[in-house]
Structure formats: C-alpha cells, structure tokens
Amino acid sequence: MAAARALYALPQADRAGAIQAMLLRAEAADAYRKRFGRGHPRWGNGSLMALVQRGALPPEPSLDEPEYCRCLAQVFAALAAWRDWKAAFPQPG
C-alpha cells in the first residue's frame, strides 16, 4: 500500500521506472541489513514500506479512486515479475 501511495504521487509516465528503482533499492537495503545487522541509512531495512516512508507520502486514497487502483495493480505486477525473475536465477546457498 505504501509503495502504491508513493506511485500515486508521481506522474503516470514516471511510475514504471519508480517502482523498478524502489525494488532495486529495497533489495540493496536488504543486503545491507543482512551484512551489517542494521538498516541502510537512506533505504531502510529492505522492505518497500521502510523505503517509501522515508519520503512524503500522500494520504491513502479510497479504493474508489481508479488511479490509486492502477497504482496498486502496478505494484503487484512489478512484485510478481520481480519474484519470477529472481526465481529464474536462484542464489547460491
């Protein structure tokens, strides 16, 4: 929900790149957390929520707002594609 709120604040043309950047930063923050035992100073603990809550988020719109629903769908689609891509390239033990 937090990632969708962050996308909702952006122009539609910027959203695809923004969610990809969010996923990359969240993954980097997660790796940082695992290595150093604390959250990344700018990107949080590796969750999308921790990443996007570091900036200003608009209030959560109602699900009656079609553009917000599109943002939710875009986040879910990006997460599914990210998980599929990661599953195709398993990390060594």
Legacy VTK file of the C-alpha trace (Angstrom):
# vtk DataFile Version 3.0
C-alpha trace
ASCII
DATASET POLYDATA
POINTS 93 float
0.000 0.000 0.000
2.816 2.406 0.865
4.533 1.798 -2.477
1.244 2.426 -4.303
0.827 5.677 -2.393
4.327 6.714 -3.463
3.492 5.921 -7.097
0.169 7.759 -6.813
2.087 10.959 -6.030
4.019 10.693 -9.318
3.011 11.437 -12.893
1.827 8.282 -14.638
4.786 8.360 -17.043
7.262 8.125 -14.140
5.665 5.238 -12.271
7.157 2.222 -14.087
10.698 3.469 -13.565
9.927 4.445 -9.981
8.671 1.010 -8.921
11.705 -0.645 -10.520
14.008 1.743 -8.656
12.118 1.011 -5.435
12.602 -2.724 -5.878
16.322 -2.341 -6.599
16.836 -0.082 -3.587
14.817 -2.337 -1.300
16.910 -5.315 -2.383
20.140 -3.385 -1.831
18.904 -2.268 1.597
18.051 -5.866 2.472
21.566 -6.977 1.510
22.992 -4.148 3.603
20.841 -5.180 6.581
21.968 -8.790 6.283
25.628 -7.813 6.059
25.786 -5.102 8.736
22.895 -6.085 11.026
21.136 -2.734 10.723
19.010 -0.868 8.224
20.515 1.091 5.379
20.781 4.776 6.385
18.827 6.005 3.345
16.814 2.998 2.163
15.693 1.294 5.358
15.539 -2.394 6.259
14.830 -3.881 2.844
11.060 -3.521 2.769
9.235 -1.314 0.306
7.360 0.267 3.199
10.560 1.294 5.001
11.946 2.684 1.752
8.996 4.829 0.737
8.087 6.043 4.215
11.354 7.957 4.289
9.753 10.406 1.877
6.488 12.312 1.966
3.542 10.077 1.132
0.084 11.316 0.248
-2.801 10.122 2.397
-4.117 6.745 1.296
-6.848 7.277 -1.295
-10.053 5.297 -1.306
-10.295 2.205 -3.466
-12.984 4.159 -5.313
-10.130 6.177 -6.844
-9.303 4.467 -10.176
-5.795 5.941 -10.433
-4.875 4.583 -6.995
-6.203 1.161 -8.009
-3.939 1.323 -11.062
-1.005 2.116 -8.776
-1.841 -0.876 -6.566
-2.060 -3.100 -9.648
1.266 -1.748 -10.912
2.960 -2.549 -7.588
1.524 -6.075 -7.537
2.515 -6.688 -11.168
6.052 -5.411 -10.543
6.391 -7.581 -7.421
5.187 -10.671 -9.295
7.576 -10.002 -12.194
10.439 -9.357 -9.743
9.756 -12.634 -7.911
9.554 -14.534 -11.217
12.857 -13.035 -12.340
14.554 -13.873 -9.026
13.206 -17.439 -9.151
14.759 -17.871 -12.588
18.189 -17.045 -11.138
18.438 -18.780 -7.758
21.092 -17.508 -5.388
23.807 -19.945 -4.329
23.372 -21.451 -0.828
LINES 1 94
93 0 1 2 3 4 5 6 7 8 9 10 11 12 13 14 15 16 17 18 19 20 21 22 23 24 25 26 27 28 29 30 31 32 33 34 35 36 37 38 39 40 41 42 43 44 45 46 47 48 49 50 51 52 53 54 55 56 57 58 59 60 61 62 63 64 65 66 67 68 69 70 71 72 73 74 75 76 77 78 79 80 81 82 83 84 85 86 87 88 89 90 91 92
